[in-house]
Amino acid sequence: MIIVDASAVIAAADRRDLRYRAAASAFLAARVPLIVPSPVTAEIDYLLGERAGRSSRLKFLGDLAAGRLRVECLEPGDYATVLELEQRYAALNPGLADLSIVVLAARFNTRTTLTFDERHFRVFEPLQGGRFTILPTDADSSV
């Protein structure tokens, strides 16, 4: 399983984005389920509308409806974990969307994320230990 961040979806949706090719290739190369935390879907919807326009936003919603990306919700106990992580990584001011990726990575026992947010994910530690594999940057050592 790969947990997907907003930055990767936005880059893959906008051909003008300098990271478009890398993002699109990473999505096409994925051979395992792609999971988007529910808090991240709202961030993607908003940012796609602002940066790439309504048609990109609607395509994203279509991908969700068709099951090409699997949306997973946080459970009540997960918010306590997010709060603990907010305190642990206070200097980064990470926010719910990024920390929901950390929580779901633990739930699905994966350390692989599809993101361009290396500022956070090179510092965050998976709850199950180790380091995150960040796609597409770490593609040679992934999944």
N, C-alpha and C positions, 0 to 999 in steps of 0.2 A: 504494500500500500504506500501511496505517496500522498502526503498532506500538502495541499495547494494554497499558496498565498495570493493575495490580490495582485501583487506586482507582476507575477507571471501571467495571469489571465489578461491583465491590461496590456502588457507588452505583446502578447500573442494576438490580441484583437486589433492592434493599431499598427498598420504597415509602416507608418511614419516613425514609430518608436525604434530607436537604435538597437534595442534588444529583441526586436520582432523575430528575426530568424532563429536566434538561440531559443527563444520561448516556444515558438511554433514547433521547432524540431524536437524539443523536450516533450511536448504534449504528444506529438506523433510517435515518438520512440517509446512512450510509456507502455509497458506490458502488464501492468498491475493496476488495480482500481485507483482512481484519482479522487481523493476526498477533499471537499471544501467545508470547513467549519461554517455553521450558519452565521456567526457574526461576520465572517469574511464575505459572505454573499452580499450583505448590505453595503459593505465598503466597495466591492466590485461594481455593483449596480450604480452607485453614486458616481464613482470615478470614471467609469466607462461613459456615462452620460455627459460628464464634464469634458473629458479628453477626446473621446472617439465618436461621440454622437449617439443619438437614439437607436440607430440601426445596430450598432455594436452592442448596446445594452439589451436590445431585444434578441439578438443572436445568443447572447449569454443566457438569457432566460430560457430560450429554446433548448440550449444545451442541457440546462438543469432539468427541464421538463422531459427531455428525451432520455435522461439518465446517463448522459456522457460524462457528467461529473456527479459524484455522489455527495449529497449534502448530509452532514451529521450535526445534530444539535448537542449542545452542552446539557448535562444533567445538573440538577440543583447542587450536588456536591462538588461539581467541577468549578463552580464559581468561587468556592472557598479556596480551591487550588489556585485559581487565577489571582485571587487576592493575595495569597502567600507569594506567588511569583511576582506580582506587582511590587511587593515590598522587597523581595530579594533583588530585583533588577531595577530598583527605583531610579538609579542614575540614568538609565536608558529611557525611562518613561514609555514603556512598550505598548500598553493598551490592550483591550480585550481581544481584538482581532488576532494580533500576533500571539498572544498567550493562549488563545483557543487552539492554535496549531500545536503548541507544546503539549497541551492537555490531550488532544486527540491522538497525537503521535504516541503517547503513553497508552491510551486505550487500545490502539491497534498495534501496539508493540512494533513500531517502526521508528526509524531515525532519519527517514528520507523526506525532505521537503522540496517543493518546487517553488523557488522564490529568488528574487534579486535583492532581498533585504539581508545582505550579509552583515550589516552593522549590528543587527539584533541576533541573527541565527548563528553567527560565529561565537557569540558570547553565551547565548542560552544553552543550558545543558538539558538533554532529554531527561525526563523523570526516571526513566529506566536505566540511566547511566550512559556513558560514552559521549560522542559528539554527533551533531547533525551532519548528514550528507546533504549538501545543498546543490540541487540541480537548477540550471544546467552546468554550473561551474565545476562541480565535482563529478561530472558524468562518467569519467573513466573508472571511478571507484564505487559506483552506485549499484543499487538494487541488484 
